[in-house]
């Protein structure tokens, strides 16, 4: 019998591809053959970004990158229309994945698929696996609390908090149980897009996923049991295996849509330990020019060195960038956050960033924008108490003095936030060490794949 072979299917967005690629690398290290499915558009971004880094990232022949069309135009304009992607994910991609599996099965010499690991937000992929009689696992790249919120949809409808199409009926803050983070009904994961049609698409996707997940063999979550005890208590079927990047700490850019700028690590080497404010808002921008200006001036007022990652979106006005500010388009974030120079992380609170900051003992300044980022911010500020949120003024803007005040508070002399962040780091490290809960769950999963 050959090596076990796992097909991995992420939701086609950067924040989903990266953790599933890390998971794939972990499985490949355990001697498992991986076929990783991207859309053609994302596949090309990944290949083009790789050209500047080492091709060893492929791990020999153990990870095979395969692409399928997603039915969208290549223009960024179409791709950035809210809800357009979730629509194509629902209507176009399932057939393409099915055709691919059929092709692989009909090639006599091709490897037998031992298991399909699909992003938890792709319920249809679980159904496709079931149709072919292939074993299946769902992987959640977000907090367990986000998944538990999805599982609670029917109860929210019954309690009169939302309409059957997901629209909030009341504007209030709720907790799914006492130790869970607070959630605002008008900021539920599916609500935060201004566009009604895309809200409906995402809500439908979540309802469909709830159904599909019932038939999965494993429900894995890139999280840490001790950081989300209440959420895992509410839904014991969810198994924590995070943070999933730890298993191979050497640098990798495989899965990144943009080439990483490694010069910023040399720049960090020249800074005083704990002095740098790291600013990164994920892979796509969401800030108005006026807000970027307030943020840039606020950072300048702190008189601290700043490493600012602009991604494919937010670019601070260049006239406001001083010699204390290092601008890069994309950074090797895991390495940046583990660098001794970093003192604070100004973040949109995406889950990957939240975990990477937490596992390195870094305090946060939070500017969430949509989807699960509000839940993650609640964890950071109210549950773990390792960061602060920013208050908006009557224009809905975060003013410059608010930015300066909060950074000074987080990086202040008493070091309270840093102390708590280091305690959280210890919790994470324990979970992924031998005998830790995440470590054990991963081991059991690999054993199952090989059985």
Secondary structure, DSSP 8 states (H G I E B T S, - for coil): ----EEEEE--SSHHHHHHHHHHHHHHHHTT-EEEEEEEHHHHHHHHHHHTTS-GGGGTTTTEEEEEE--S--S-HHHHTSTTHHHHHHHHTHHHHHHHHHHHHHHSTTS----EEEEETT-HHHHHHHHHTT-EEEEEE-S-HHHHHHHHTHHHHHHTTSB-TTS-BSS--EE-SSTTS--EEGGG-TTT-SS-HHHHHHHHHHHHHHHHHHTT-SEEEESS-GGGSHHHHHH-TTEEE---GGGGG-S---TT-SS---THHHHHHHTS-TT-EEEEE--SS----HHHHHHHHHHHHHTT--EEEE-TTS----GGG--TTEEEES---HHHHHTSTTEEEEEE---HHHHHHHHTTT--EEE---STTHHHHHHIIIIIS--EEE----TTS---HHHHHHHHHHHTSTT-HHHHHHHHHHHHHHHHHSTTSHHHHHHHHHHHHHH-
